[in-house]
């Protein structure tokens, strides 16, 4: 499992949540309706990594959580 940070459109985030692709969501920041994106920090299982990469608006990057 990896903790990743990524930006994603609202609809794609909903898809990942419905498909249970995110093991745990630590932080969700709404970037606004005009941008139609969230900034997410989530725990992702290895088998779900490709699905997250496909739907993310940018390349997910590993992060340390909690932030120090």
HELIX and SHEET records of a PDB file:
HELIX    1   1 UNK A   10  UNK A   18  1                                   9    
HELIX    2   2 UNK A   46  UNK A   48  5                                   3    
HELIX    3   3 UNK A   49  UNK A   55  1                                   7    
SHEET    1   A 4 UNK A  22  UNK A  30  0                                        
SHEET    2   A 4 UNK A  37  UNK A  44 -1                                        
SHEET    3   A 4 UNK A   2  UNK A   9 -1                                        
SHEET    4   A 4 UNK A  61  UNK A  62 -1                                        
END                                                                             
